[in-house]
Amino acid sequence: MAEPALRTAHDTAETRHPRPVSANSGGDLREALDDFLELKEMAAAQEADRALHDQPQMVSRFYDVVTKFYEYGWGQSFHFAPRRSGEGLHAAQRRQEAGVSALLDLGPGVEVADIGCGVGGPLINMARTTGASITGLNFNAYQIERGRKAAHKAGLQETCRFLLANYLDVPLADGCFDRAYSFEAICHAPDRSLCLKELWRLVRPGGEIALTEWCLTDRFDENNSLHRDIRDRVEFANATPSLPTTSQQVAAVDAAGFDVLSSRDQARDSDPDAPWYRSLQGRDVSLASFARVPAGRWLTAKATAVLERLLIAPAGTSEASRILNVAADALVEAGEAGIFTPCFLVHARKPEDGASTVR
Ligand SMILES: C[S@@+](CC[C@H](N)C(=O)[O-])C[C@H]1O[C@@H](n2cnc3c(N)ncnc32)[C@H](O)[C@@H]1O
């Protein structure tokens, strides 16, 4: 099957926005942690154009810090999902991925982009179940490597591809994808309009997108100091700058030139006893969930400190684990207050006459 064409030198010269660099990734955890914290400080104090350059680097360093923890706790798919009573996290993730596959009518011969593909869990599941050809875009080299290995292991190297690229500036030709989707990745963009613009360029006229993204809900009140505090902690500890409200998210997709076909907060589809943040509350039966209850937290903090001192765990493990707990606490608070959703789904189409017009 032909791969999506690379952008030509001519196309590249026409790129319409500043060019954030891909960050280095991988390497030492302590170094990644220090870089992340330093870039975070800088990003907080920066002008918008500087943030455009440094923010992706900061996010990639964030993933250098957290990826192994995520793999341990989440497996291969790093996204939340609406859950049913008695349904485990992984089953809920598969069900959500199948829903997006059905919405986009994925099948053999359809060229698809996975925007911010993580270590490839959703991509591999969706390629396996639909036969579609899916290219994962991600600027984190370690995650790309993990994805390639997993696709190879699954015998899906023909239909699963991985490209090391910043989704604000992808070195592929205009209109090379029939479809594109994202699971919780565009929330990291320093400016989501640039990401949507790039997405619009990459999808062919008549092509469709499905974005499942982090948003503030209608219950979020900017004048409520508790709401603002929770939001700030969610943004800080998850490297997700300026979360939009659900209506701002729809407006951004529309402003990028897509026709919005539907939008829905999938978090509302969860059964009452199984909210999307259930695993972070420590209510699942899993090691990762145990690490979230008070006894598990205490044990994890002690164990990581000892393992770090014995040089069995890499330096920085305890601090990374502490940051992850700050992130998880803020997400649970946001979920309980009903002011945030990690799975706001927007389905949209690029108009057939959308070859050159961006609104
Ligand atoms: C929460 S993870 C979700 C991963 C994947 N979609 C999944 O559900 O398993 C967010 C992903 O977005 C990627 N990402 C964030 N900013 C990016 C950027 N500017 N360019 C490319 N990838 C990016 C991260 O490296 C990470 O893989």
PDBQT file of the ligand as one rigid body, heavy atoms in Angstrom, charges set to zero:
ROOT
HETATM    1  C1  LIG A 401      -2.364  11.747  26.262  1.00  0.00    +0.000 C 
HETATM    2  S1  LIG A 401      -1.254  11.184  25.029  1.00  0.00    +0.000 S 
HETATM    3  C2  LIG A 401      -2.427  10.307  23.986  1.00  0.00    +0.000 C 
HETATM    4  C3  LIG A 401      -1.730   9.321  23.098  1.00  0.00    +0.000 C 
HETATM    5  C4  LIG A 401      -2.620   8.498  22.192  1.00  0.00    +0.000 C 
HETATM    6  N1  LIG A 401      -3.506   9.330  21.427  1.00  0.00    +0.000 N 
HETATM    7  C5  LIG A 401      -3.418   7.496  23.005  1.00  0.00    +0.000 C 
HETATM    8  O1  LIG A 401      -4.604   7.735  23.225  1.00  0.00    +0.000 OA
HETATM    9  O2  LIG A 401      -2.835   6.502  23.401  1.00  0.00    +0.000 OA
HETATM   10  C6  LIG A 401      -0.896  12.640  24.053  1.00  0.00    +0.000 C 
HETATM   11  C7  LIG A 401       0.061  12.376  22.889  1.00  0.00    +0.000 C 
HETATM   12  O3  LIG A 401       0.181  13.561  22.087  1.00  0.00    +0.000 OA
HETATM   13  C8  LIG A 401       1.535  13.672  21.665  1.00  0.00    +0.000 C 
HETATM   14  N2  LIG A 401       1.807  15.087  21.333  1.00  0.00    +0.000 N 
HETATM   15  C9  LIG A 401       1.620  16.163  22.124  1.00  0.00    +0.000 A 
HETATM   16  N3  LIG A 401       1.965  17.285  21.491  1.00  0.00    +0.000 NA
HETATM   17  C10 LIG A 401       2.386  16.911  20.245  1.00  0.00    +0.000 A 
HETATM   18  C11 LIG A 401       2.872  17.628  19.116  1.00  0.00    +0.000 A 
HETATM   19  N4  LIG A 401       3.019  18.959  19.123  1.00  0.00    +0.000 N 
HETATM   20  N5  LIG A 401       3.190  16.932  18.006  1.00  0.00    +0.000 NA
HETATM   21  C12 LIG A 401       3.058  15.569  17.979  1.00  0.00    +0.000 A 
HETATM   22  N6  LIG A 401       2.602  14.835  19.018  1.00  0.00    +0.000 NA
HETATM   23  C13 LIG A 401       2.271  15.500  20.148  1.00  0.00    +0.000 A 
HETATM   24  C14 LIG A 401       2.330  13.179  22.854  1.00  0.00    +0.000 C 
HETATM   25  O4  LIG A 401       3.659  12.845  22.515  1.00  0.00    +0.000 OA
HETATM   26  C15 LIG A 401       1.473  11.986  23.273  1.00  0.00    +0.000 C 
HETATM   27  O5  LIG A 401       1.829  10.873  22.521  1.00  0.00    +0.000 OA
ENDROOT
TORSDOF 0
